Amino acid sequence: MKHANISVFIPHIGCPHRCSFCDQRTISGTQHAPSADDVRAVCEKALGEAKSPENTEIAFFGGSFTAIPRGYMTELLETAHEFTGEGKFKGIRISTRPDCIDREVLDILKKYGVTAIELGAQSMCDEVLEANERGHNAAQVAEACVLIREYGFELGLQMMTGLYKSSLIKDMDTAQHMVGLHPDTVRIYPVVVLKGTRLGELYEKGVYEMTSFDEMAAFCAKLIVLFEENGIRVIKCGLHASEFVEKDMLAGYYHPAFREICEMMIYREEMTHKLRCDFPYDSGVAVFEVNGKCLSKAVGQKRANIEFFKERGYDVTVKGNNDIPPYKVKLRR
């Protein structure tokens, strides 16, 4: 069954730093901190509607959960914990900063049934972390990962691509470092420049320059393949669709279907490679097979991949074959 989250957003509270890119109220659409009663109401409603609660987690996202006032944190956890266990939700997922993880915190999280911890690492390059005012370094990310693993939590890492002072080479280094930390899941967030942030100021002054949308999407497609081939699930790629982001963004790599665009590019690259290596003609009819669940990704939005190859002289057809792994392609001869 597909995993699901019951998301509760906690904007900014507890964050010891204001990162260059950050405005959690815009990103989450949340304007106030939820109370325990708010959490209870959300969980009660969700439990009544859930088709598979055993595959669903209550997720505290948005801020640095383990940095909020301790009494408030335990109050939220205690309320959420009431809705976990037999016949209820699978557990609790939280996101936090790498420098807000220690044994005391992990003991508390374990006590209240937290099952997964996601770290906002963003980069494994200290120069990039410092330039974007993260307030932690790459070594602290690695240390937090070791502790989380020791306690038996599911480990998630979040990375950002295209940050100030970064590059695609540095971002690939970050991804490869993350593979070496053996997370269970990864979220990839190509940067979105928002009004009222330091990154927004740097962009408006012309100090911060960005690569093109298409180049970033193609790069993130490579990251998806890298992580998935190493057994790491990519559970998000791109910010979720939001009217608040669309209203406040100045620039960046935002699209409500960003992941679908990346996956389309994965299949385009695979099919291009097959045509170059295994097809004896410079044009003609070519039939590809992909996993049946991935047909729409291989065809592309508005048949973009079919049109791409048509412009290059190939009449391409894509068929389903569930024996083929996701992101792989077979060329029929």
C-alpha positions as CSV (number, residue, x, y, z in Angstrom):
1,M,0.0,0.0,0.0
2,K,1.1,3.6,-0.7
3,H,2.5,5.5,2.2
4,A,0.7,8.7,3.3
5,N,1.3,11.5,5.8
6,I,-1.1,13.5,8.0
7,S,0.9,16.7,7.8
8,V,0.9,19.3,10.6
9,F,3.0,22.4,9.8
10,I,4.9,24.3,12.5
11,P,6.4,27.4,10.8
12,H,9.7,28.9,12.1
13,I,9.1,28.2,15.8
14,G,12.3,26.9,17.4
15,C,14.5,27.7,14.5
16,P,17.7,29.2,15.9
17,H,18.6,30.6,12.4
18,R,16.8,32.4,9.6
19,C,18.3,30.7,6.5
20,S,18.9,32.7,3.4
21,F,16.1,30.9,1.5
22,C,13.6,30.4,4.3
23,D,10.0,31.7,4.8
24,Q,8.2,28.7,6.2
25,R,4.9,30.6,6.4
26,T,4.9,31.0,2.6
27,I,6.2,27.5,1.9
28,S,3.6,25.8,4.1
29,G,0.8,28.2,3.9
30,T,0.6,28.1,7.7
31,Q,0.2,31.4,9.6
32,H,0.0,30.2,13.2
33,A,1.5,27.4,15.4
34,P,-1.0,24.5,15.9
35,S,-2.1,23.7,19.4
36,A,-2.6,20.2,20.9
37,D,-6.3,20.6,20.2
38,D,-5.6,21.4,16.6
39,V,-3.5,18.3,16.3
40,R,-6.2,16.2,17.9
41,A,-8.8,17.5,15.5
42,V,-6.7,16.8,12.5
43,C,-5.9,13.3,13.6
44,E,-9.5,12.4,14.6
45,K,-10.7,13.6,11.2
46,A,-7.9,11.8,9.3
47,L,-8.4,8.6,11.2
48,G,-12.0,8.5,10.4
49,E,-11.3,8.9,6.7
50,A,-8.1,6.9,6.3
51,K,-8.3,3.8,4.1
52,S,-5.0,2.4,5.3
53,P,-4.0,4.0,8.6
54,E,-1.3,1.3,9.2
55,N,0.6,2.9,6.3
56,T,0.1,6.4,7.4
57,E,2.2,8.6,9.7
58,I,1.4,11.8,11.5
59,A,4.0,14.2,10.3
60,F,5.3,17.4,12.0
61,F,6.8,19.4,9.2
62,G,7.7,23.1,8.5
63,G,10.0,24.1,11.4
64,S,12.7,22.5,13.4
65,F,10.6,20.2,15.6
66,T,13.2,19.3,18.2
67,A,14.2,22.9,18.7
68,I,10.7,24.2,19.7
69,P,10.1,24.8,23.5
70,R,10.3,21.4,25.1
71,G,6.9,21.5,26.9
72,Y,5.2,22.4,23.6
73,M,7.0,19.6,21.7
74,T,6.0,17.0,24.3
75,E,2.5,18.2,24.3
76,L,2.2,17.8,20.6
77,L,3.9,14.4,20.7
78,E,1.7,13.2,23.5
79,T,-1.4,14.2,21.6
80,A,-0.3,12.6,18.4
81,H,0.8,9.4,20.2
82,E,-2.8,8.8,21.2
83,F,-3.5,8.1,17.5
84,T,-0.8,5.6,16.9
85,G,-0.8,1.8,17.5
86,E,-3.1,-1.1,16.8
87,G,-5.9,0.0,14.5
88,K,-4.5,3.6,14.3
89,F,-1.7,5.3,12.5
90,K,1.7,3.7,11.9
91,G,3.6,6.3,13.9
92,I,5.0,9.9,13.9
93,R,7.4,11.5,11.4
94,I,9.2,14.7,12.3
95,S,11.6,17.0,10.5
96,T,14.4,19.0,12.2
97,R,17.9,20.4,12.0
98,P,21.0,18.3,12.3
99,D,22.3,20.4,15.2
100,C,19.1,19.8,17.1
101,I,19.6,16.1,17.6
102,D,21.2,14.5,20.7
103,R,20.5,11.5,22.9
104,E,18.1,13.4,25.2
105,V,16.0,14.4,22.3
106,L,16.1,11.0,20.7
107,D,15.0,9.4,24.0
108,I,11.9,11.7,24.1
109,L,11.1,10.9,20.5
110,K,11.4,7.2,21.1
111,K,9.1,7.4,24.1
112,Y,6.3,9.0,22.1
113,G,6.4,6.6,19.2
114,V,8.2,8.7,16.6
115,T,9.1,6.3,13.7
116,A,11.0,8.6,11.3
117,I,13.3,11.6,11.5
118,E,14.1,13.8,8.5
119,L,17.1,16.1,8.7
120,G,17.2,19.3,6.7
121,A,20.8,18.9,5.6
122,Q,20.4,21.0,2.4
123,S,24.1,20.7,1.5
124,M,27.1,18.7,2.5
125,C,29.4,21.6,1.4
126,D,30.4,23.8,4.4
127,E,31.0,26.8,2.1
128,V,27.4,26.6,0.8
129,L,26.0,26.0,4.3
130,E,27.8,29.1,5.6
131,A,26.8,31.3,2.7
132,N,23.1,30.4,3.2
133,E,23.3,31.0,7.0
134,R,22.4,27.4,8.0
135,G,24.2,27.6,11.3
136,H,25.5,24.0,11.1
137,N,28.2,22.2,9.1
138,A,28.4,18.9,7.2
139,A,30.0,17.0,10.0
140,Q,27.0,17.7,12.2
141,V,24.8,16.2,9.5
142,A,26.8,13.0,9.5
143,E,26.9,12.8,13.3
144,A,23.2,13.2,13.6
145,C,22.7,10.5,11.0
146,V,24.8,8.0,13.1
147,L,22.8,8.8,16.3
148,I,19.4,8.4,14.5
149,R,20.5,5.1,13.0
150,E,21.7,3.9,16.4
151,Y,18.3,4.5,17.9
152,G,16.5,2.6,15.2
153,F,14.6,5.4,13.6
154,E,13.9,5.6,9.8
155,L,16.3,8.2,8.5
156,G,15.4,10.8,5.9
157,L,17.6,13.6,4.4
158,Q,16.5,16.7,2.7
159,M,18.7,18.4,0.2
160,M,18.4,21.7,-1.8
161,T,19.9,22.2,-5.2
162,G,20.9,25.6,-6.8
163,L,21.6,27.4,-3.5
164,Y,23.7,30.6,-3.3
165,K,27.4,29.8,-3.7
166,S,26.6,26.2,-4.9
167,S,26.9,24.6,-8.3
168,L,25.7,21.5,-10.0
169,I,29.1,19.9,-9.3
170,K,28.8,20.7,-5.6
171,D,25.2,19.6,-5.5
172,M,26.2,16.2,-7.0
173,D,28.9,15.9,-4.3
174,T,26.2,16.5,-1.7
175,A,24.1,13.8,-3.2
176,Q,27.0,11.3,-3.3
177,H,27.8,12.1,0.3
178,M,24.2,11.5,1.3
179,V,24.3,8.1,-0.4
180,G,27.2,7.3,1.8
181,L,25.1,8.2,4.9
182,H,22.6,5.5,3.9
183,P,19.3,7.3,4.5
184,D,16.0,5.4,3.9
185,T,14.5,8.4,2.1
186,V,15.5,11.7,0.5
187,R,13.6,14.8,-0.5
188,I,15.1,17.0,-3.2
189,Y,14.1,20.7,-3.1
190,P,15.4,22.8,-6.0
191,V,15.6,26.3,-4.6
192,V,12.8,28.7,-4.9
193,V,13.6,32.4,-4.3
194,L,11.0,34.1,-2.2
195,K,10.2,37.8,-1.5
196,G,11.5,39.0,1.9
197,T,14.3,36.5,2.2
198,R,18.1,37.2,2.0
199,L,18.3,35.1,-1.1
200,G,15.6,37.3,-2.6
201,E,17.7,40.3,-1.9
202,L,20.8,38.8,-3.4
203,Y,18.8,37.8,-6.5
204,E,17.3,41.3,-7.0
205,K,20.8,42.8,-6.6
206,G,22.1,40.5,-9.3
207,V,24.6,38.9,-6.9
208,Y,22.9,35.5,-7.0
209,E,22.6,34.0,-10.5
210,M,20.8,30.8,-11.4
211,T,21.0,28.1,-14.0
212,S,18.0,27.5,-16.3
213,F,14.9,25.6,-15.3
214,D,15.5,22.9,-17.9
215,E,19.1,22.3,-16.8
216,M,18.0,22.0,-13.2
217,A,15.2,19.6,-14.0
218,A,17.6,17.4,-16.0
219,F,20.1,17.5,-13.1
220,C,17.4,16.5,-10.6
221,A,16.4,13.7,-12.9
222,K,20.0,12.4,-12.5
223,L,19.7,12.7,-8.7
224,I,16.5,10.6,-8.6
225,V,18.3,7.8,-10.5
226,L,21.3,8.0,-8.3
227,F,19.3,7.7,-5.1
228,E,16.9,5.1,-6.4
229,E,19.7,2.9,-7.7
230,N,21.2,3.0,-4.3
231,G,18.0,1.8,-2.6
232,I,17.1,5.2,-1.3
233,R,13.5,6.3,-1.9
234,V,13.0,9.8,-3.3
235,I,9.7,10.7,-1.6
236,K,9.6,14.3,-2.8
237,C,11.2,16.3,-5.7
238,G,10.2,20.0,-5.8
239,L,8.0,22.1,-3.5
240,H,4.4,21.1,-3.2
241,A,1.9,23.1,-5.3
242,S,1.0,26.2,-3.3
243,E,-0.8,29.5,-4.0
244,F,1.4,31.1,-1.4
245,V,4.6,30.1,-3.2
246,E,3.3,31.2,-6.5
247,K,2.4,34.6,-5.1
248,D,5.7,35.3,-3.3
249,M,8.3,33.7,-5.5
250,L,10.8,35.9,-7.4
251,A,12.6,33.1,-9.2
252,G,13.6,29.5,-9.0
253,Y,12.7,26.0,-10.0
254,Y,9.0,25.7,-9.1
255,H,6.4,23.8,-11.0
256,P,3.4,22.0,-9.5
257,A,4.5,18.9,-11.4
258,F,8.3,19.3,-11.1
259,R,8.9,15.6,-10.3
260,E,6.9,14.4,-13.3
261,I,9.0,16.7,-15.5
262,C,12.2,15.1,-14.0
263,E,10.9,11.6,-14.5
264,M,9.9,12.4,-18.1
265,M,13.6,13.5,-18.6
266,I,14.8,10.2,-17.1
267,Y,12.9,8.3,-19.7
268,R,13.9,10.6,-22.5
269,E,17.6,10.1,-21.6
270,E,17.1,6.3,-21.4
271,M,15.3,6.1,-24.8
272,T,17.9,8.4,-26.4
273,H,20.7,6.1,-25.2
274,K,18.9,3.0,-26.5
275,L,18.5,4.6,-29.9
276,R,22.1,5.6,-30.1
277,C,23.5,2.3,-29.0
278,D,21.0,-0.3,-30.1
279,F,19.1,1.1,-33.1
280,P,20.7,0.7,-36.5
281,Y,19.0,3.6,-38.2
282,D,19.1,7.4,-37.9
283,S,15.3,7.5,-38.1
284,G,12.3,5.2,-38.4
285,V,9.8,3.4,-36.2
286,A,10.9,2.5,-32.6
287,V,8.9,0.6,-30.0
288,F,9.9,0.9,-26.4
289,E,8.7,-1.0,-23.3
290,V,8.6,0.4,-19.8
291,N,7.0,-0.6,-16.6
292,G,3.3,-0.4,-17.0
293,K,2.9,2.0,-14.1
294,C,5.3,4.4,-15.7
295,L,3.7,4.7,-19.2
296,S,2.6,8.3,-18.7
297,K,6.0,9.3,-17.4
298,A,7.7,7.8,-20.4
299,V,5.3,9.4,-22.9
300,G,5.7,12.7,-21.1
301,Q,3.3,15.5,-20.3
302,K,1.2,16.3,-23.4
303,R,3.2,13.6,-25.1
304,A,6.4,15.7,-24.9
305,N,8.7,12.7,-25.3
306,I,6.9,11.4,-28.3
307,E,7.1,14.8,-29.9
308,F,10.7,15.2,-28.9
309,F,11.7,12.1,-30.9
310,K,9.3,12.9,-33.7
311,E,11.2,16.1,-34.3
312,R,14.3,14.0,-34.7
313,G,12.8,11.6,-37.2
314,Y,11.6,8.8,-35.0
315,D,8.1,7.5,-34.8
316,V,8.1,6.3,-31.2
317,T,5.5,4.1,-29.5
318,V,5.7,3.2,-25.8
319,K,4.1,0.0,-24.4
320,G,3.8,-1.4,-20.8
321,N,5.7,-4.4,-19.5
322,N,5.7,-4.9,-15.7
323,D,8.8,-7.1,-15.8
324,I,10.8,-3.9,-16.5
325,P,12.0,-2.0,-13.4
326,P,10.9,1.7,-13.0
327,Y,13.2,4.1,-15.0
328,K,14.4,1.4,-17.3
329,V,13.6,1.0,-21.0
330,K,13.6,-1.9,-23.4
331,L,13.9,-1.3,-27.1
332,R,12.0,-3.8,-29.2
333,R,13.9,-4.9,-32.3
